[in-house]
Amino acid sequence: MIETDILIIGAGPTGLFAVFEAGLLKLKCHLIDGLPQPGGQLTELYPKKPIFDIPGFPSVNAGDLVDNLMEQIKQFQPGFTLNEVAEKIQKLEDGTFIVTTNKGTEHHAKAVAIAGGLGIFEPRKPVLKDLEFYEQEDRGVEYFVKDPEKFRDKKIVISGGGDSALDWTVFLSNVASEVTLVHRRNEFRGALDSVEKVQELKKQGKIKLITEAEVIGFNGSERVTAVDIQVGTARQNVACDYFIPLFGLTPKLGPIANWGLEIEKNAIKVNNALDYQTNIEGIYAIGDVNTYPGKLKLILCGFHEATLMCQSVFNKLNPGKKYVLKYTTVSGIDGFDGSRKEAEKAVVKAIE
């Protein structure tokens, strides 16, 4: 049985930052994640993709942000149960919880914070003959760009009309030997800046753009060698090494949906007026997994929610004990590993 103060379900950026805020309050954290490594979507979906809305970072790669968060919380020595999914929860008479994973690992916690991002997600797939065959063993169909170097000097066909399709078309135009973007319409749903970049790349001849079209089939007996594209009443055959359909993700809460939590549109309702607690006392939901009036699915909003959640847990576990919040620039940071971080002392020197 793993014992902890706060059990965090989800090791994405919001869950990782919650460890830091809990550590400042001397609360121990343990995290459960179904992925084999921390980072959530940032690690699994787009580790090399830049993020532009993290305060203090004009641009930071998703993978680098995860590395920084891991370095920041190292001093608070969190535990991890990775490659396992939180499956069952039991609330004990004393108000604590036992959470059991799909592999039978039991965790005993004084509070539970669900930071599961979009939940368990899977890509929306095109309906194509033999798709399952080409999905396997690097046979040419990929739904995520985890390592752009995999596509170095390869011929790529991307299908989709949203931000991911546009952004990866722009990025891979400097990596792949040939990039073709296929979309069913002339209009795109992505950011205007991305649309304009794709238009400029097409004008310069750095990418091929085929609109009012869709991929309808594969060529290749062992792996993809080309795709068939329907353009109006005509057909085109485009040689490629990889086909990347980017039609978005279908998020699911998974087993958490059966925990008796109040759910609205596949998200967990919380009290945002106070501490992001759910309808079950002692269970919180922070980050993209929750919903409330005015909710914004931004990493920085998740950081804010994690901070208030930790303050709430501290108050519940220490009734009557007043916590005086001090800026870390004043108080410094005492890690669980015995380390001490504080600002350099001002030099006191007389002026003669």
NUTOR-690929 format. One record per residue (C-alpha): residue number from 1; chain; x negated, y negated, z negated. Coordinates in steps of 0.02 Angstrom, whole numbers, plus 32768, in hexadecimal, padded with zeros to 4 digits. Example, Ala and Ser with C-alpha at 12.3 -4.5 7.8 and 13.67 -1.06 7.14 Angstrom:
2
<pt i="1" ch="A" east="7D99" north="80E1" up="7E7A"/>
<pt i="2" ch="A" east="7D54" north="8035" up="7E9B"/>
end
This chain:
352
<pt i="1" ch="A" east="8000" north="8000" up="8000"/>
<pt i="2" ch="A" east="7FB9" north="7F58" up="8035"/>
<pt i="3" ch="A" east="7FDA" north="7ECF" up="7FB4"/>
<pt i="4" ch="A" east="7FE2" north="7E15" up="7FE2"/>
<pt i="5" ch="A" east="8035" north="7D71" up="7FB2"/>
<pt i="6" ch="A" east="8074" north="7D45" up="8060"/>
<pt i="7" ch="A" east="808B" north="7DC8" up="80E8"/>
<pt i="8" ch="A" east="8083" north="7D72" up="8191"/>
<pt i="9" ch="A" east="80D2" north="7DCF" up="8222"/>
<pt i="10" ch="A" east="807B" north="7D90" up="82BE"/>
<pt i="11" ch="A" east="7FC3" north="7D60" up="82D0"/>
<pt i="12" ch="A" east="7FDA" north="7CD6" up="8350"/>
<pt i="13" ch="A" east="7F9F" north="7C23" up="8332"/>
<pt i="14" ch="A" east="802C" north="7BF9" up="82BA"/>
<pt i="15" ch="A" east="8010" north="7C96" up="8252"/>
<pt i="16" ch="A" east="7F55" north="7C79" up="824D"/>
<pt i="17" ch="A" east="7F65" north="7BC3" up="8216"/>
<pt i="18" ch="A" east="7FDF" north="7BFA" up="818D"/>
<pt i="19" ch="A" east="7F4E" north="7C5D" up="8142"/>
<pt i="20" ch="A" east="7EE9" north="7BBC" up="8132"/>
<pt i="21" ch="A" east="7F76" north="7B5A" up="80DF"/>
<pt i="22" ch="A" east="7F9B" north="7BEB" up="806A"/>
<pt i="23" ch="A" east="7EE3" north="7BF8" up="803E"/>
<pt i="24" ch="A" east="7EDF" north="7B42" up="8006"/>
<pt i="25" ch="A" east="7F66" north="7B75" up="7F89"/>
<pt i="26" ch="A" east="7F05" north="7C10" up="7F52"/>
<pt i="27" ch="A" east="7F85" north="7C84" up="7FA3"/>
<pt i="28" ch="A" east="7F48" north="7D24" up="7FF6"/>
<pt i="29" ch="A" east="7F88" north="7D53" up="80A3"/>
<pt i="30" ch="A" east="7F92" north="7DF1" up="810B"/>
<pt i="31" ch="A" east="7FC9" north="7DF2" up="81C2"/>
<pt i="32" ch="A" east="8020" north="7E77" up="822C"/>
<pt i="33" ch="A" east="801B" north="7E6F" up="82E9"/>
<pt i="34" ch="A" east="804B" north="7EEA" up="8372"/>
<pt i="35" ch="A" east="7FB7" north="7EB4" up="83DC"/>
<pt i="36" ch="A" east="7F0A" north="7EFF" up="83C2"/>
<pt i="37" ch="A" east="7EBC" north="7E55" up="839B"/>
<pt i="38" ch="A" east="7EF0" north="7DAF" up="834B"/>
<pt i="39" ch="A" east="7F28" north="7D1D" up="83B7"/>
<pt i="40" ch="A" east="7FD6" north="7D4D" up="83F2"/>
<pt i="41" ch="A" east="8007" north="7D08" up="849D"/>
<pt i="42" ch="A" east="7F69" north="7C9F" up="84A4"/>
<pt i="43" ch="A" east="7EFC" north="7D39" up="84A5"/>
<pt i="44" ch="A" east="7F6F" north="7DB0" up="8501"/>
<pt i="45" ch="A" east="7FB4" north="7D41" up="858C"/>
<pt i="46" ch="A" east="7F3F" north="7CB2" up="85B1"/>
<pt i="47" ch="A" east="7E9C" north="7CB2" up="854D"/>
<pt i="48" ch="A" east="7E3F" north="7C4C" up="85D1"/>
<pt i="49" ch="A" east="7EC9" north="7BCE" up="85EE"/>
<pt i="50" ch="A" east="7EB2" north="7B1C" up="85A9"/>
<pt i="51" ch="A" east="7F2B" north="7AD4" up="8529"/>
<pt i="52" ch="A" east="7F3F" north="7A17" up="852A"/>
<pt i="53" ch="A" east="7FB1" north="79EF" up="8496"/>
<pt i="54" ch="A" east="7F48" north="7A22" up="83FF"/>
<pt i="55" ch="A" east="7F21" north="7985" up="8399"/>
<pt i="56" ch="A" east="7E6A" north="7955" up="83A3"/>
<pt i="57" ch="A" east="7E48" north="79C4" up="843B"/>
<pt i="58" ch="A" east="7E5F" north="7972" up="84E5"/>
<pt i="59" ch="A" east="7E54" north="7A23" up="8529"/>
<pt i="60" ch="A" east="7E30" north="7AC9" up="84D6"/>
<pt i="61" ch="A" east="7E35" north="7B77" up="8521"/>
<pt i="62" ch="A" east="7EB6" north="7BE7" up="84CE"/>
<pt i="63" ch="A" east="7E33" north="7C68" up="84A0"/>
<pt i="64" ch="A" east="7DC2" north="7BE3" up="8455"/>
<pt i="65" ch="A" east="7E51" north="7BA2" up="83EB"/>
<pt i="66" ch="A" east="7E6B" north="7C51" up="83A5"/>
<pt i="67" ch="A" east="7DB1" north="7C60" up="8381"/>
<pt i="68" ch="A" east="7DB3" north="7BBB" up="8324"/>
<pt i="69" ch="A" east="7E4B" north="7BEC" up="82BD"/>
<pt i="70" ch="A" east="7DF8" north="7C91" up="828F"/>
<pt i="71" ch="A" east="7D5B" north="7C34" up="8258"/>
<pt i="72" ch="A" east="7DC5" north="7BB9" up="81F4"/>
<pt i="73" ch="A" east="7E1D" north="7C43" up="8190"/>
<pt i="74" ch="A" east="7D87" north="7CB6" up="817A"/>
<pt i="75" ch="A" east="7D61" north="7C6C" up="80CE"/>
<pt i="76" ch="A" east="7E0F" north="7CA1" up="8091"/>
<pt i="77" ch="A" east="7DF1" north="7D58" up="80BF"/>
<pt i="78" ch="A" east="7E99" north="7D87" up="810B"/>
<pt i="79" ch="A" east="7EC3" north="7E3D" up="812E"/>
<pt i="80" ch="A" east="7F02" north="7E7D" up="81D6"/>
<pt i="81" ch="A" east="7F6F" north="7F0F" up="820A"/>
<pt i="82" ch="A" east="7F5B" north="7F0C" up="82C8"/>
<pt i="83" ch="A" east="7FA6" north="7F74" up="8354"/>
<pt i="84" ch="A" east="803C" north="7F98" up="82E4"/>
<pt i="85" ch="A" east="80ED" north="7F4F" up="82E5"/>
<pt i="86" ch="A" east="814B" north="7F1B" up="8247"/>
<pt i="87" ch="A" east="81E0" north="7F90" up="824D"/>
<pt i="88" ch="A" east="823B" north="7F9A" up="81A5"/>
<pt i="89" ch="A" east="824F" north="7F23" up="8113"/>
<pt i="90" ch="A" east="828E" north="7F44" up="8064"/>
<pt i="91" ch="A" east="82B1" north="7EBD" up="7FE2"/>
<pt i="92" ch="A" east="828E" north="7EF9" up="7F31"/>
<pt i="93" ch="A" east="82EB" north="7EC5" up="7E94"/>
<pt i="94" ch="A" east="825F" north="7E4F" up="7E61"/>
<pt i="95" ch="A" east="8272" north="7DEF" up="7F04"/>
<pt i="96" ch="A" east="81D4" north="7E35" up="7F56"/>
<pt i="97" ch="A" east="81D2" north="7E96" up="7FFA"/>
<pt i="98" ch="A" east="8190" north="7F38" up="8042"/>
<pt i="99" ch="A" east="8172" north="7F31" up="80FD"/>
<pt i="100" ch="A" east="814B" north="7FD2" up="815A"/>
<pt i="101" ch="A" east="8101" north="7FDA" up="820A"/>
<pt i="102" ch="A" east="8129" north="8053" up="8297"/>
<pt i="103" ch="A" east="808E" north="80B5" up="8261"/>
<pt i="104" ch="A" east="80C5" north="80C3" up="81AC"/>
<pt i="105" ch="A" east="8050" north="8040" up="8160"/>
<pt i="106" ch="A" east="80A4" north="7FF2" up="80C8"/>
<pt i="107" ch="A" east="808B" north="7F3E" up="808E"/>
<pt i="108" ch="A" east="80C7" north="7EF5" up="7FE9"/>
<pt i="109" ch="A" east="80DC" north="7E37" up="7FED"/>
<pt i="110" ch="A" east="8123" north="7DAD" up="7F81"/>
<pt i="111" ch="A" east="815F" north="7D51" up="801D"/>
<pt i="112" ch="A" east="816D" north="7D77" up="80D6"/>
<pt i="113" ch="A" east="814C" north="7CFB" up="8162"/>
<pt i="114" ch="A" east="8182" north="7D2F" up="8211"/>
<pt i="115" ch="A" east="8110" north="7CD9" up="828F"/>
<pt i="116" ch="A" east="8133" north="7D4A" up="8321"/>
<pt i="117" ch="A" east="8132" north="7CC9" up="83AC"/>
<pt i="118" ch="A" east="81A4" north="7D04" up="8437"/>
<pt i="119" ch="A" east="81AD" north="7DAE" up="83E3"/>
<pt i="120" ch="A" east="818B" north="7E4B" up="8445"/>
<pt i="121" ch="A" east="8187" north="7E14" up="84FA"/>
<pt i="122" ch="A" east="8178" north="7E65" up="85A3"/>
<pt i="123" ch="A" east="8166" north="7E19" up="8650"/>
<pt i="124" ch="A" east="81FB" north="7E08" up="86C4"/>
<pt i="125" ch="A" east="81D3" north="7E7E" up="8751"/>
<pt i="126" ch="A" east="8204" north="7E79" up="8809"/>
<pt i="127" ch="A" east="826D" north="7F07" up="884D"/>
<pt i="128" ch="A" east="81F2" north="7F5B" up="88C3"/>
<pt i="129" ch="A" east="81D8" north="800D" up="88FC"/>
<pt i="130" ch="A" east="8142" north="8064" up="88A9"/>
<pt i="131" ch="A" east="8127" north="7FD0" up="8833"/>
<pt i="132" ch="A" east="8107" north="8044" up="879F"/>
<pt i="133" ch="A" east="807E" north="80A0" up="87FF"/>
<pt i="134" ch="A" east="801F" north="8000" up="8829"/>
<pt i="135" ch="A" east="8031" north="7FBD" up="8776"/>
<pt i="136" ch="A" east="7FC2" north="8048" up="8733"/>
<pt i="137" ch="A" east="7F05" north="805D" up="8729"/>
<pt i="138" ch="A" east="7ED3" north="7FBC" up="8781"/>
<pt i="139" ch="A" east="7F2E" north="7FE6" up="8822"/>
<pt i="140" ch="A" east="7F52" north="7F32" up="884D"/>
<pt i="141" ch="A" east="7FEB" north="7EF2" up="87F0"/>
<pt i="142" ch="A" east="7FC8" north="7E80" up="875C"/>
<pt i="143" ch="A" east="8043" north="7E1B" up="86F4"/>
<pt i="144" ch="A" east="7FC6" north="7DB8" up="868C"/>
<pt i="145" ch="A" east="7F20" north="7D64" up="86B2"/>
<pt i="146" ch="A" east="7EBC" north="7D93" up="8617"/>
<pt i="147" ch="A" east="7E11" north="7D84" up="8668"/>
<pt i="148" ch="A" east="7E07" north="7D1A" up="8706"/>
<pt i="149" ch="A" east="7D5E" north="7D66" up="8730"/>
<pt i="150" ch="A" east="7DB9" north="7E06" up="875C"/>
<pt i="151" ch="A" east="7DF8" north="7DAA" up="87F6"/>
<pt i="152" ch="A" east="7D50" north="7D5F" up="8828"/>
<pt i="153" ch="A" east="7D3D" north="7D66" up="88E7"/>
<pt i="154" ch="A" east="7DE0" north="7DCA" up="88F9"/>
<pt i="155" ch="A" east="7E78" north="7DA9" up="8965"/>
<pt i="156" ch="A" east="7F0B" north="7D7C" up="88F6"/>
<pt i="157" ch="A" east="7FC5" north="7D6C" up="8918"/>
<pt i="158" ch="A" east="8027" north="7D11" up="888F"/>
<pt i="159" ch="A" east="80E5" north="7D10" up="888D"/>
<pt i="160" ch="A" east="814D" north="7C95" up="8829"/>
<pt i="161" ch="A" east="8181" north="7BDF" up="881D"/>
<pt i="162" ch="A" east="8165" north="7BAB" up="8768"/>
<pt i="163" ch="A" east="80D4" north="7B64" up="8706"/>
<pt i="164" ch="A" east="8074" north="7C08" up="86F7"/>
<pt i="165" ch="A" east="8079" north="7C2A" up="87B1"/>
<pt i="166" ch="A" east="8044" north="7B78" up="87DA"/>
<pt i="167" ch="A" east="7FBC" north="7B6D" up="8754"/>
<pt i="168" ch="A" east="7F6C" north="7C13" up="8781"/>
<pt i="169" ch="A" east="7F72" north="7BE9" up="883A"/>
<pt i="170" ch="A" east="7F10" north="7B4C" up="8815"/>
<pt i="171" ch="A" east="7E96" north="7BA3" up="87A0"/>
<pt i="172" ch="A" east="7E76" north="7C3C" up="880B"/>
<pt i="173" ch="A" east="7E5C" north="7BD3" up="88A7"/>
<pt i="174" ch="A" east="7DAD" north="7BB7" up="8860"/>
<pt i="175" ch="A" east="7D92" north="7C6E" up="8834"/>
<pt i="176" ch="A" east="7DE3" north="7CDD" up="88B6"/>
<pt i="177" ch="A" east="7DAD" north="7CE5" up="896B"/>
<pt i="178" ch="A" east="7E60" north="7CCB" up="89A4"/>
<pt i="179" ch="A" east="7F00" north="7C99" up="8948"/>
<pt i="180" ch="A" east="7FAF" north="7CA3" up="8991"/>
<pt i="181" ch="A" east="8044" north="7C5E" up="892F"/>
<pt i="182" ch="A" east="80EF" north="7CA4" up="895E"/>
<pt i="183" ch="A" east="8192" north="7C57" up="8920"/>
<pt i="184" ch="A" east="8248" north="7C72" up="894D"/>
<pt i="185" ch="A" east="826C" north="7BB8" up="8959"/>
<pt i="186" ch="A" east="8219" north="7B18" up="8994"/>
<pt i="187" ch="A" east="8236" north="7ACA" up="88E8"/>
<pt i="188" ch="A" east="81CA" north="7AF7" up="8851"/>
<pt i="189" ch="A" east="81FA" north="7AF4" up="879A"/>
<pt i="190" ch="A" east="814F" north="7AC5" up="8756"/>
<pt i="191" ch="A" east="80FF" north="7A23" up="871C"/>
<pt i="192" ch="A" east="80F4" north="799D" up="87A3"/>
<pt i="193" ch="A" east="8037" north="7992" up="878F"/>
<pt i="194" ch="A" east="8025" north="7A4C" up="87B2"/>
<pt i="195" ch="A" east="8097" north="7A44" up="884A"/>
<pt i="196" ch="A" east="802F" north="79B4" up="8890"/>
<pt i="197" ch="A" east="7F8D" north="7A14" up="8873"/>
<pt i="198" ch="A" east="7FD1" north="7AAB" up="88D1"/>
<pt i="199" ch="A" east="800B" north="7A3B" up="895E"/>
<pt i="200" ch="A" east="7F5D" north="79ED" up="896A"/>
<pt i="201" ch="A" east="7F09" north="7A98" up="896A"/>
<pt i="202" ch="A" east="7F7A" north="7ACF" up="89F7"/>
<pt i="203" ch="A" east="7F51" north="7A31" up="8A59"/>
<pt i="204" ch="A" east="7E96" north="7A53" up="8A41"/>
<pt i="205" ch="A" east="7EAB" north="7B07" up="8A7B"/>
<pt i="206" ch="A" east="7E71" north="7B4E" up="89D4"/>
<pt i="207" ch="A" east="7F11" north="7BB2" up="89B9"/>
<pt i="208" ch="A" east="7F9E" north="7BF7" up="8A23"/>
<pt i="209" ch="A" east="8051" north="7BC9" up="89F4"/>
<pt i="210" ch="A" east="80E5" north="7C2F" up="8A32"/>
<pt i="211" ch="A" east="8190" north="7BEF" up="89FB"/>
<pt i="212" ch="A" east="8241" north="7C2A" up="8A15"/>
<pt i="213" ch="A" east="81F3" north="7CD6" up="8A0F"/>
<pt i="214" ch="A" east="81DB" north="7D6A" up="899B"/>
<pt i="215" ch="A" east="816C" north="7E03" up="898D"/>
<pt i="216" ch="A" east="81CF" north="7E9D" up="89C1"/>
<pt i="217" ch="A" east="8150" north="7F2A" up="89C5"/>
<pt i="218" ch="A" east="80A0" north="7F6D" up="89B0"/>
<pt i="219" ch="A" east="801D" north="7FB9" up="8A23"/>
<pt i="220" ch="A" east="7F95" north="802F" up="89E8"/>
<pt i="221" ch="A" east="7F93" north="80E6" up="89B3"/>
<pt i="222" ch="A" east="7F1B" north="80DB" up="891E"/>
<pt i="223" ch="A" east="7F2F" north="8023" up="88F1"/>
<pt i="224" ch="A" east="7F76" north="7F84" up="893B"/>
<pt i="225" ch="A" east="7F23" north="7F50" up="89DE"/>
<pt i="226" ch="A" east="7FAB" north="7ED9" up="8A1C"/>
<pt i="227" ch="A" east="805D" north="7E9F" up="89F8"/>
<pt i="228" ch="A" east="80F1" north="7E8B" up="8A6D"/>
<pt i="229" ch="A" east="8147" north="7DE2" up="8A61"/>
<pt i="230" ch="A" east="81F5" north="7DB9" up="8AA1"/>
<pt i="231" ch="A" east="81FB" north="7D08" up="8AE8"/>
<pt i="232" ch="A" east="82AA" north="7CE3" up="8B25"/>
<pt i="233" ch="A" east="82CC" north="7D67" up="8BAA"/>
<pt i="234" ch="A" east="8213" north="7D87" up="8BC9"/>
<pt i="235" ch="A" east="8192" north="7DF0" up="8B6E"/>
<pt i="236" ch="A" east="80DD" north="7DCC" up="8B46"/>
<pt i="237" ch="A" east="8056" north="7E43" up="8B0B"/>
<pt i="238" ch="A" east="7FD4" north="7DF1" up="8A9A"/>
<pt i="239" ch="A" east="7F37" north="7E4F" up="8A68"/>
<pt i="240" ch="A" east="7F10" north="7E46" up="89AE"/>
<pt i="241" ch="A" east="7EB4" north="7E9C" up="8921"/>
<pt i="242" ch="A" east="7F2F" north="7E65" up="889A"/>
<pt i="243" ch="A" east="7FE6" north="7E35" up="8893"/>
<pt i="244" ch="A" east="8014" north="7DCA" up="87FB"/>
<pt i="245" ch="A" east="80D1" north="7DB1" up="87E5"/>
<pt i="246" ch="A" east="80ED" north="7D24" up="8768"/>
<pt i="247" ch="A" east="81A8" north="7D1D" up="8749"/>
<pt i="248" ch="A" east="81A1" north="7CF9" up="868E"/>
<pt i="249" ch="A" east="81B5" north="7D65" up="85F4"/>
<pt i="250" ch="A" east="8249" north="7DBA" up="85A3"/>
<pt i="251" ch="A" east="8236" north="7D9F" up="84E7"/>
<pt i="252" ch="A" east="8280" north="7E16" up="8467"/>
<pt i="253" ch="A" east="827C" north="7E0D" up="83AA"/>
<pt i="254" ch="A" east="8265" north="7EC8" up="839E"/>
<pt i="255" ch="A" east="8287" north="7F1E" up="82F6"/>
<pt i="256" ch="A" east="8290" north="7E74" up="829C"/>
<pt i="257" ch="A" east="8339" north="7E5A" up="82EF"/>
<pt i="258" ch="A" east="837E" north="7EE3" up="827C"/>
<pt i="259" ch="A" east="8344" north="7E97" up="81D8"/>
<pt i="260" ch="A" east="83E6" north="7E3A" up="81B3"/>
<pt i="261" ch="A" east="83A0" north="7D90" up="81E5"/>
<pt i="262" ch="A" east="8410" north="7D0D" up="8235"/>
<pt i="263" ch="A" east="83E7" north="7D0E" up="82EF"/>
<pt i="264" ch="A" east="8412" north="7C8E" up="8373"/>
<pt i="265" ch="A" east="83E0" north="7CA7" up="842A"/>
<pt i="266" ch="A" east="8357" north="7D23" up="83FF"/>
<pt i="267" ch="A" east="830B" north="7CB0" up="837B"/>
<pt i="268" ch="A" east="8316" north="7CAF" up="82BD"/>
<pt i="269" ch="A" east="837A" north="7C22" up="826E"/>
<pt i="270" ch="A" east="8320" north="7BC7" up="81E1"/>
<pt i="271" ch="A" east="833A" north="7B35" up="816A"/>
<pt i="272" ch="A" east="82CD" north="7AB0" up="81B8"/>
<pt i="273" ch="A" east="8307" north="7A2C" up="813C"/>
<pt i="274" ch="A" east="829C" north="7A7E" up="80B5"/>
<pt i="275" ch="A" east="8225" north="7B0F" up="80D4"/>
<pt i="276" ch="A" east="8253" north="7B78" up="816E"/>
<pt i="277" ch="A" east="829F" north="7C01" up="8103"/>
<pt i="278" ch="A" east="831B" north="7C7A" up="8153"/>
<pt i="279" ch="A" east="83C3" north="7CB0" up="810E"/>
<pt i="280" ch="A" east="8364" north="7D30" up="80A4"/>
<pt i="281" ch="A" east="8309" north="7CDF" up="8013"/>
<pt i="282" ch="A" east="824F" north="7CFF" up="801A"/>
<pt i="283" ch="A" east="824B" north="7D1D" up="80D7"/>
<pt i="284" ch="A" east="8212" north="7C8B" up="8143"/>
<pt i="285" ch="A" east="8203" north="7C76" up="81FF"/>
<pt i="286" ch="A" east="8183" north="7BFE" up="824B"/>
<pt i="287" ch="A" east="814C" north="7BD3" up="82FB"/>
<pt i="288" ch="A" east="81A1" north="7C03" up="839D"/>
<pt i="289" ch="A" east="8204" north="7C90" up="834C"/>
<pt i="290" ch="A" east="8276" north="7C19" up="82EC"/>
<pt i="291" ch="A" east="8300" north="7BA0" up="831D"/>
<pt i="292" ch="A" east="8352" north="7B06" up="82D1"/>
<pt i="293" ch="A" east="839B" north="7A63" up="8311"/>
<pt i="294" ch="A" east="8316" north="7A05" up="8373"/>
<pt i="295" ch="A" east="829E" north="7A9A" up="837A"/>
<pt i="296" ch="A" east="8206" north="7A85" up="83EB"/>
<pt i="297" ch="A" east="81A0" north="7B1E" up="841A"/>
<pt i="298" ch="A" east="80F4" north="7AD0" up="8406"/>
<pt i="299" ch="A" east="805C" north="7B13" up="83AB"/>
<pt i="300" ch="A" east="8049" north="7A72" up="8346"/>
<pt i="301" ch="A" east="80FE" north="7A84" up="830A"/>
<pt i="302" ch="A" east="80D5" north="7B34" up="82D0"/>
<pt i="303" ch="A" east="8041" north="7AEF" up="826E"/>
<pt i="304" ch="A" east="80B4" north="7A74" up="8216"/>
<pt i="305" ch="A" east="8134" north="7AFC" up="81EE"/>
<pt i="306" ch="A" east="80AC" north="7B6E" up="81A9"/>
<pt i="307" ch="A" east="8070" north="7AE4" up="8134"/>
<pt i="308" ch="A" east="811C" north="7AC6" up="80E8"/>
<pt i="309" ch="A" east="813D" north="7B81" up="80DC"/>
<pt i="310" ch="A" east="809F" north="7B9B" up="8074"/>
<pt i="311" ch="A" east="80CF" north="7B0C" up="8000"/>
<pt i="312" ch="A" east="8179" north="7B5C" up="7FE5"/>
<pt i="313" ch="A" east="812E" north="7C07" up="7FBE"/>
<pt i="314" ch="A" east="80B5" north="7BB8" up="7F42"/>
<pt i="315" ch="A" east="8144" north="7B62" up="7EE7"/>
<pt i="316" ch="A" east="81A9" north="7C04" up="7EDF"/>
<pt i="317" ch="A" east="8117" north="7C6A" up="7E9D"/>
<pt i="318" ch="A" east="80E3" north="7BE3" up="7E21"/>
<pt i="319" ch="A" east="8184" north="7B9C" up="7DD6"/>
<pt i="320" ch="A" east="8164" north="7B04" up="7D6A"/>
<pt i="321" ch="A" east="80B0" north="7AF4" up="7DA7"/>
<pt i="322" ch="A" east="8095" north="7A4F" up="7DFE"/>
<pt i="323" ch="A" east="8023" north="7A50" up="7E95"/>
<pt i="324" ch="A" east="7FD3" north="79A9" up="7EB9"/>
<pt i="325" ch="A" east="7FAE" north="799E" up="7F72"/>
<pt i="326" ch="A" east="7F03" north="7957" up="7F98"/>
<pt i="327" ch="A" east="7EB5" north="7935" up="8040"/>
<pt i="328" ch="A" east="7E2F" north="79B6" up="8068"/>
<pt i="329" ch="A" east="7DB9" north="7923" up="8086"/>
<pt i="330" ch="A" east="7DCA" north="78FF" up="7FCC"/>
<pt i="331" ch="A" east="7DE2" north="79AA" up="7F7E"/>
<pt i="332" ch="A" east="7D74" north="7A13" up="7FF1"/>
<pt i="333" ch="A" east="7D9B" north="7ACB" up="8011"/>
<pt i="334" ch="A" east="7D76" north="7B5E" up="7F9E"/>
<pt i="335" ch="A" east="7D75" north="7C00" up="8000"/>
<pt i="336" ch="A" east="7DA3" north="7CA9" up="7FB8"/>
<pt i="337" ch="A" east="7CF5" north="7CE1" up="7FEC"/>
<pt i="338" ch="A" east="7CA5" north="7C6B" up="7F6D"/>
<pt i="339" ch="A" east="7C78" north="7BE7" up="7FED"/>
<pt i="340" ch="A" east="7C91" north="7B2E" up="7FCB"/>
<pt i="341" ch="A" east="7CAB" north="7AAD" up="8053"/>
<pt i="342" ch="A" east="7CB3" north="79F5" up="802B"/>
<pt i="343" ch="A" east="7C86" north="794D" up="8074"/>
<pt i="344" ch="A" east="7BD8" north="790B" up="8058"/>
<pt i="345" ch="A" east="7BCA" north="789A" up="7FC1"/>
<pt i="346" ch="A" east="7BB0" north="77E1" up="7FE0"/>
<pt i="347" ch="A" east="7B00" north="77A5" up="7FBD"/>
<pt i="348" ch="A" east="7AF9" north="7732" up="7F27"/>
<pt i="349" ch="A" east="7A6F" north="76B2" up="7F3B"/>
<pt i="350" ch="A" east="7A55" north="7608" up="7EF4"/>
<pt i="351" ch="A" east="7A36" north="7575" up="7F66"/>
<pt i="352" ch="A" east="79AA" north="7507" up="7F27"/>
end
